[in-house]
Amino acid sequence: MNAAIENLGTFWSGFVTTLGLVALSGVFSFLGGLVLASFAISTNPLLRRISMAYIGLMRNIPAAAHLFFMIFILPLLGVKASFFALAIAGITVYFSAYYCEAIRSGINAIGKGQLEASRALGLKNRQTLLLIVLPQGLSNSVPPLINTTIALVKVTAIAGVFGVTELFGTMLQLINVNDSAVIALMVMTAIMYSVITIPAALAAAAIERKVTFSS
Amino acid sequence: MMSTELFDRPGPIARRRARLWTAAVAVAALAIAIWAVAKLASQHVLDGNNWIVLTHPDVLSALLTGLLATLKVAGVSVVLSLVLGLFIALGRMSKRRWLNVTSRIWIEALRGLPELLLIFFIYLGFPAVTGASISTFWALVAGLVLYESASMAEAFRAGFLALPKGQSEAATALGVRYIKTLRYILLPQVIRQILPNLVSEMVRVTKASSLGFVIGYVELLLTGEQAIEYLGGQYAVPIFAGVAVLYVVICLILSRVSTILSKRLA
């Protein structure tokens, strides 16, 4: 365990990079998901098709393949960007589809009566969307959004293999120089991931219980 | 798929407006597509000669071999995680406190860790602890099974909890032992219920098996990478496209099976 404790500072900087990766790609993916979800519930058939095609395509390509494309292949085509930025791009392309599904599941859970009532009150489509559908839909989708974000945290580990020194990449580098302390270094990494994911999972479960009780 | 009750059925004015917007969106999408094609063409990505590589028998057979290796990992992992997940679910529902707590910790701990880290735990940890070596295939399978056992256990538990209580009560009243109740009464019903779940599990594992790329198990993604290294960068996009299409096709077929199954069984 000594090797892990001595390198706590190195781990910490990896941890911070992971948090940065999660925050940036999380925000971008959420925005992408919001756009895709608004396409999916649009009255415009073409937008609905685009959204469905995007989800069907991107969700079924593995995360590792997305990162491989961004970090290995794009530079071959003359794109110049840091590994960090390319990793964010790859994760965003992949996770936008999942955030869209999370938001849509929240919107689909809105009671039909809400929409009938808003129509009966004479609200326009845009008003229904902004005042009735989105506020309730988004608050319904908080638990799935947290769960999707947990999945995102776990996927960022793959970026460590593609040259980003986040938590997993840091671990790989440390293992390279202290190969006698493999287990301790891996346990330390596991603890640091759990520090993010386990409280988030508990929060999602607690919010879900609260939502089911109140409705 | 999408709730259609969200808005009123559009009238003539709304339909005309929708048509107008559709046209506008189509023009915008077309413009983006043309821009992308021009950009790709300027990098010689679209040169037909590069794409012909996908019809080359060696490339095709390499990709198909990679696909088979991917499916092999996915199949073995799903079966093993099914078995392990069942035992953990039984432990989680057990009245013995230590069993219950252990399975709960197992589920919570493993669900919070990246699959890649679990694969490395086996791949580097197993030799470090036992001194024996482990093949990349089994390291990949074991890591995936560890990860998936947690979600499989939760799926099983949900299946058991959804069964009417009368089923096991009737079995107890008839004097059927626990193991037999499980084997002949509860499990057949639970499996039926979680079958669609299982197929989507298969999709997840198929995608996750691409992590074999990292530890050097030659599955579909690593096959693609090796082909690109061997043939040269100008073939990168066509070969990647081939790999991506294979993943998408397999996953779409599996998702379709899952939808059909859940409709059949509902």
HADDOCK unambig.tbl for C-alpha pairs under 7 A between the chains (distance, minus, plus):
assign (segid A and resid 44 and name CA) (segid B and resid 18 and name CA) 5.75 0.50 0.50
assign (segid A and resid 44 and name CA) (segid B and resid 22 and name CA) 6.27 0.50 0.50
assign (segid A and resid 46 and name CA) (segid B and resid 22 and name CA) 6.03 0.50 0.50
assign (segid A and resid 57 and name CA) (segid B and resid 248 and name CA) 6.42 0.50 0.50
assign (segid A and resid 60 and name CA) (segid B and resid 247 and name CA) 6.55 0.50 0.50
assign (segid A and resid 60 and name CA) (segid B and resid 248 and name CA) 4.99 0.50 0.50
assign (segid A and resid 60 and name CA) (segid B and resid 251 and name CA) 5.88 0.50 0.50
assign (segid A and resid 61 and name CA) (segid B and resid 207 and name CA) 6.99 0.50 0.50
assign (segid A and resid 61 and name CA) (segid B and resid 244 and name CA) 5.98 0.50 0.50
assign (segid A and resid 61 and name CA) (segid B and resid 247 and name CA) 5.92 0.50 0.50
assign (segid A and resid 61 and name CA) (segid B and resid 248 and name CA) 5.92 0.50 0.50
assign (segid A and resid 62 and name CA) (segid B and resid 207 and name CA) 4.70 0.50 0.50
assign (segid A and resid 62 and name CA) (segid B and resid 208 and name CA) 6.71 0.50 0.50
assign (segid A and resid 62 and name CA) (segid B and resid 210 and name CA) 6.73 0.50 0.50
assign (segid A and resid 64 and name CA) (segid B and resid 210 and name CA) 6.41 0.50 0.50
assign (segid A and resid 64 and name CA) (segid B and resid 211 and name CA) 6.51 0.50 0.50
assign (segid A and resid 65 and name CA) (segid B and resid 221 and name CA) 6.74 0.50 0.50
assign (segid A and resid 73 and name CA) (segid B and resid 236 and name CA) 6.39 0.50 0.50
assign (segid A and resid 76 and name CA) (segid B and resid 233 and name CA) 6.50 0.50 0.50
assign (segid A and resid 77 and name CA) (segid B and resid 43 and name CA) 6.37 0.50 0.50
assign (segid A and resid 108 and name CA) (segid B and resid 3 and name CA) 6.35 0.50 0.50
assign (segid A and resid 115 and name CA) (segid B and resid 6 and name CA) 6.36 0.50 0.50
assign (segid A and resid 125 and name CA) (segid B and resid 7 and name CA) 6.60 0.50 0.50
assign (segid A and resid 154 and name CA) (segid B and resid 113 and name CA) 6.45 0.50 0.50
assign (segid A and resid 154 and name CA) (segid B and resid 114 and name CA) 4.33 0.50 0.50
assign (segid A and resid 155 and name CA) (segid B and resid 114 and name CA) 6.67 0.50 0.50
assign (segid A and resid 157 and name CA) (segid B and resid 114 and name CA) 6.60 0.50 0.50
assign (segid A and resid 157 and name CA) (segid B and resid 116 and name CA) 6.96 0.50 0.50
assign (segid A and resid 158 and name CA) (segid B and resid 116 and name CA) 6.95 0.50 0.50
assign (segid A and resid 182 and name CA) (segid B and resid 125 and name CA) 6.86 0.50 0.50
assign (segid A and resid 183 and name CA) (segid B and resid 125 and name CA) 5.98 0.50 0.50
assign (segid A and resid 186 and name CA) (segid B and resid 121 and name CA) 6.91 0.50 0.50
assign (segid A and resid 190 and name CA) (segid B and resid 113 and name CA) 6.43 0.50 0.50
assign (segid A and resid 193 and name CA) (segid B and resid 113 and name CA) 6.26 0.50 0.50
assign (segid A and resid 194 and name CA) (segid B and resid 112 and name CA) 5.60 0.50 0.50
assign (segid A and resid 194 and name CA) (segid B and resid 113 and name CA) 6.45 0.50 0.50
assign (segid A and resid 197 and name CA) (segid B and resid 112 and name CA) 5.17 0.50 0.50
assign (segid A and resid 198 and name CA) (segid B and resid 112 and name CA) 5.79 0.50 0.50
